[in-house]
Amino acid sequence: MSEQTGAGEKLLYLMLGALVGAATALLLAPKSGEETRKMLVSKARESANTISSQGKVVAERTTEYLDRGKEIVQQKRDSLSAALEAGKKAYREEKEKA
């Protein structure tokens, strides 16, 4: 448990460091405030579009995997049902012989 906590803390510190570094870079950038704001808005839109499209891809793949899983479960259920019926039939036949 402590290893997971340590890894989580390291990831948090990494993300905070990246955020501080990005903020520092923006403050010290040679561009004007207006140019920087336009760039930030543009990058934010690009990121939002990328995240949105990736989310759609993940949702589609998840749906495909769920559908395939349902098919497999149904196939196994049918197979098990057929085997159970065959076993019952064989039991009845043997019981009638005796």
BAVEXRO-968583 format. One record per residue (C-alpha): x, y, z; residue in three letters; chain. Coordinates in steps of 0.1 Angstrom, whole numbers, plus 5000, padded with zeros to 4 digits. Each point is the difference from the previous one (the first is absolute). Layout:
BEGIN
<pt><u>X</u><v>Y</v><w>Z</w><dolum>ALA</dolum><paba>A</paba></pt>
...
This chain:
BEGIN
<pt><u>5000</u><v>5000</v><w>5000</w><dolum>MET</dolum><paba>A</paba></pt>
<pt><u>5028</u><v>5024</v><w>5008</w><dolum>SER</dolum><paba>A</paba></pt>
<pt><u>5016</u><v>4994</v><w>4966</w><dolum>GLU</dolum><paba>A</paba></pt>
<pt><u>4968</u><v>5011</v><w>4983</w><dolum>GLN</dolum><paba>A</paba></pt>
<pt><u>4998</u><v>5031</v><w>5022</w><dolum>THR</dolum><paba>A</paba></pt>
<pt><u>5036</u><v>5008</v><w>4992</w><dolum>GLY</dolum><paba>A</paba></pt>
<pt><u>4994</u><v>4996</v><w>4963</w><dolum>ALA</dolum><paba>A</paba></pt>
<pt><u>4969</u><v>5022</v><w>5002</w><dolum>GLY</dolum><paba>A</paba></pt>
<pt><u>5019</u><v>5027</v><w>5018</w><dolum>GLU</dolum><paba>A</paba></pt>
<pt><u>5028</u><v>4999</v><w>4975</w><dolum>LYS</dolum><paba>A</paba></pt>
<pt><u>4975</u><v>5004</v><w>4971</w><dolum>LEU</dolum><paba>A</paba></pt>
<pt><u>4983</u><v>5029</v><w>5018</w><dolum>LEU</dolum><paba>A</paba></pt>
<pt><u>5034</u><v>5017</v><w>5005</w><dolum>TYR</dolum><paba>A</paba></pt>
<pt><u>5009</u><v>4994</v><w>4964</w><dolum>LEU</dolum><paba>A</paba></pt>
<pt><u>4967</u><v>5015</v><w>4988</w><dolum>MET</dolum><paba>A</paba></pt>
<pt><u>5004</u><v>5030</v><w>5024</w><dolum>LEU</dolum><paba>A</paba></pt>
<pt><u>5036</u><v>5005</v><w>4987</w><dolum>GLY</dolum><paba>A</paba></pt>
<pt><u>4989</u><v>5000</v><w>4964</w><dolum>ALA</dolum><paba>A</paba></pt>
<pt><u>4972</u><v>5025</v><w>5008</w><dolum>LEU</dolum><paba>A</paba></pt>
<pt><u>5025</u><v>5023</v><w>5018</w><dolum>VAL</dolum><paba>A</paba></pt>
<pt><u>5025</u><v>4997</v><w>4971</w><dolum>GLY</dolum><paba>A</paba></pt>
<pt><u>4973</u><v>5007</v><w>4974</w><dolum>ALA</dolum><paba>A</paba></pt>
<pt><u>4988</u><v>5031</v><w>5020</w><dolum>ALA</dolum><paba>A</paba></pt>
<pt><u>5036</u><v>5012</v><w>5003</w><dolum>THR</dolum><paba>A</paba></pt>
<pt><u>5006</u><v>4995</v><w>4963</w><dolum>ALA</dolum><paba>A</paba></pt>
<pt><u>4969</u><v>5021</v><w>4992</w><dolum>LEU</dolum><paba>A</paba></pt>
<pt><u>5010</u><v>5028</v><w>5023</w><dolum>LEU</dolum><paba>A</paba></pt>
<pt><u>5035</u><v>5002</v><w>4986</w><dolum>LEU</dolum><paba>A</paba></pt>
<pt><u>4990</u><v>4995</v><w>4964</w><dolum>ALA</dolum><paba>A</paba></pt>
<pt><u>5010</u><v>5027</v><w>4975</w><dolum>PRO</dolum><paba>A</paba></pt>
<pt><u>4964</u><v>5003</v><w>4986</w><dolum>LYS</dolum><paba>A</paba></pt>
<pt><u>4976</u><v>5027</v><w>5010</w><dolum>SER</dolum><paba>A</paba></pt>
<pt><u>4971</u><v>4991</v><w>5024</w><dolum>GLY</dolum><paba>A</paba></pt>
<pt><u>4974</u><v>5001</v><w>4972</w><dolum>GLU</dolum><paba>A</paba></pt>
<pt><u>5021</u><v>4976</v><w>4978</w><dolum>GLU</dolum><paba>A</paba></pt>
<pt><u>5005</u><v>4977</v><w>5030</w><dolum>THR</dolum><paba>A</paba></pt>
<pt><u>4963</u><v>5000</v><w>5008</w><dolum>ARG</dolum><paba>A</paba></pt>
<pt><u>4991</u><v>4992</v><w>4964</w><dolum>LYS</dolum><paba>A</paba></pt>
<pt><u>5025</u><v>4972</v><w>5000</w><dolum>MET</dolum><paba>A</paba></pt>
<pt><u>4986</u><v>4986</v><w>5032</w><dolum>LEU</dolum><paba>A</paba></pt>
<pt><u>4965</u><v>5002</v><w>4987</w><dolum>VAL</dolum><paba>A</paba></pt>
<pt><u>5011</u><v>4983</v><w>4968</w><dolum>SER</dolum><paba>A</paba></pt>
<pt><u>5018</u><v>4972</v><w>5019</w><dolum>LYS</dolum><paba>A</paba></pt>
<pt><u>4971</u><v>4995</v><w>5024</w><dolum>ALA</dolum><paba>A</paba></pt>
<pt><u>4976</u><v>4996</v><w>4971</w><dolum>ARG</dolum><paba>A</paba></pt>
<pt><u>5024</u><v>4975</v><w>4983</w><dolum>GLU</dolum><paba>A</paba></pt>
<pt><u>5003</u><v>4981</v><w>5032</w><dolum>SER</dolum><paba>A</paba></pt>
<pt><u>4963</u><v>5000</v><w>5005</w><dolum>ALA</dolum><paba>A</paba></pt>
<pt><u>4994</u><v>4987</v><w>4965</w><dolum>ASN</dolum><paba>A</paba></pt>
<pt><u>5027</u><v>4973</v><w>5004</w><dolum>THR</dolum><paba>A</paba></pt>
<pt><u>4985</u><v>4989</v><w>5034</w><dolum>ILE</dolum><paba>A</paba></pt>
<pt><u>4965</u><v>5000</v><w>4985</w><dolum>SER</dolum><paba>A</paba></pt>
<pt><u>5010</u><v>4979</v><w>4970</w><dolum>SER</dolum><paba>A</paba></pt>
<pt><u>5020</u><v>4976</v><w>5021</w><dolum>GLN</dolum><paba>A</paba></pt>
<pt><u>4971</u><v>4997</v><w>5024</w><dolum>GLY</dolum><paba>A</paba></pt>
<pt><u>4978</u><v>4990</v><w>4971</w><dolum>LYS</dolum><paba>A</paba></pt>
<pt><u>5025</u><v>4974</v><w>4988</w><dolum>VAL</dolum><paba>A</paba></pt>
<pt><u>5002</u><v>4985</v><w>5035</w><dolum>VAL</dolum><paba>A</paba></pt>
<pt><u>4962</u><v>4999</v><w>5003</w><dolum>ALA</dolum><paba>A</paba></pt>
<pt><u>4997</u><v>4983</v><w>4966</w><dolum>GLU</dolum><paba>A</paba></pt>
<pt><u>5027</u><v>4974</v><w>5009</w><dolum>ARG</dolum><paba>A</paba></pt>
<pt><u>4983</u><v>4994</v><w>5034</w><dolum>THR</dolum><paba>A</paba></pt>
<pt><u>4967</u><v>4994</v><w>4983</w><dolum>THR</dolum><paba>A</paba></pt>
<pt><u>5016</u><v>4976</v><w>4975</w><dolum>GLU</dolum><paba>A</paba></pt>
<pt><u>5017</u><v>4981</v><w>5028</w><dolum>TYR</dolum><paba>A</paba></pt>
<pt><u>4968</u><v>4998</v><w>5020</w><dolum>LEU</dolum><paba>A</paba></pt>
<pt><u>4980</u><v>4988</v><w>4970</w><dolum>ASP</dolum><paba>A</paba></pt>
<pt><u>5027</u><v>4973</v><w>4993</w><dolum>ARG</dolum><paba>A</paba></pt>
<pt><u>5000</u><v>4990</v><w>5036</w><dolum>GLY</dolum><paba>A</paba></pt>
<pt><u>4963</u><v>4996</v><w>5000</w><dolum>LYS</dolum><paba>A</paba></pt>
<pt><u>5002</u><v>4978</v><w>4969</w><dolum>GLU</dolum><paba>A</paba></pt>
<pt><u>5026</u><v>4978</v><w>5016</w><dolum>ILE</dolum><paba>A</paba></pt>
<pt><u>4980</u><v>4997</v><w>5032</w><dolum>VAL</dolum><paba>A</paba></pt>
<pt><u>4969</u><v>4990</v><w>4980</w><dolum>GLN</dolum><paba>A</paba></pt>
<pt><u>5020</u><v>4975</v><w>4980</w><dolum>GLN</dolum><paba>A</paba></pt>
<pt><u>5014</u><v>4984</v><w>5032</w><dolum>LYS</dolum><paba>A</paba></pt>
<pt><u>4965</u><v>5000</v><w>5015</w><dolum>ARG</dolum><paba>A</paba></pt>
<pt><u>4985</u><v>4983</v><w>4970</w><dolum>ASP</dolum><paba>A</paba></pt>
<pt><u>5029</u><v>4974</v><w>5000</w><dolum>SER</dolum><paba>A</paba></pt>
<pt><u>4995</u><v>4994</v><w>5037</w><dolum>LEU</dolum><paba>A</paba></pt>
<pt><u>4963</u><v>4996</v><w>4996</w><dolum>SER</dolum><paba>A</paba></pt>
<pt><u>5004</u><v>4975</v><w>4972</w><dolum>ALA</dolum><paba>A</paba></pt>
<pt><u>5025</u><v>4980</v><w>5020</w><dolum>ALA</dolum><paba>A</paba></pt>
<pt><u>4976</u><v>5000</v><w>5030</w><dolum>LEU</dolum><paba>A</paba></pt>
<pt><u>4971</u><v>4988</v><w>4979</w><dolum>GLU</dolum><paba>A</paba></pt>
<pt><u>5022</u><v>4973</v><w>4984</w><dolum>ALA</dolum><paba>A</paba></pt>
<pt><u>5010</u><v>4989</v><w>5035</w><dolum>GLY</dolum><paba>A</paba></pt>
<pt><u>4964</u><v>4999</v><w>5012</w><dolum>LYS</dolum><paba>A</paba></pt>
<pt><u>4991</u><v>4980</v><w>4969</w><dolum>LYS</dolum><paba>A</paba></pt>
<pt><u>5028</u><v>4975</v><w>5005</w><dolum>ALA</dolum><paba>A</paba></pt>
<pt><u>4990</u><v>4996</v><w>5037</w><dolum>TYR</dolum><paba>A</paba></pt>
<pt><u>4964</u><v>4993</v><w>4991</w><dolum>ARG</dolum><paba>A</paba></pt>
<pt><u>5010</u><v>4975</v><w>4974</w><dolum>GLU</dolum><paba>A</paba></pt>
<pt><u>5023</u><v>4982</v><w>5024</w><dolum>GLU</dolum><paba>A</paba></pt>
<pt><u>4973</u><v>5001</v><w>5027</w><dolum>LYS</dolum><paba>A</paba></pt>
<pt><u>4975</u><v>4984</v><w>4977</w><dolum>GLU</dolum><paba>A</paba></pt>
<pt><u>5025</u><v>4972</v><w>4991</w><dolum>LYS</dolum><paba>A</paba></pt>
<pt><u>5004</u><v>4991</v><w>5037</w><dolum>ALA</dolum><paba>A</paba></pt>
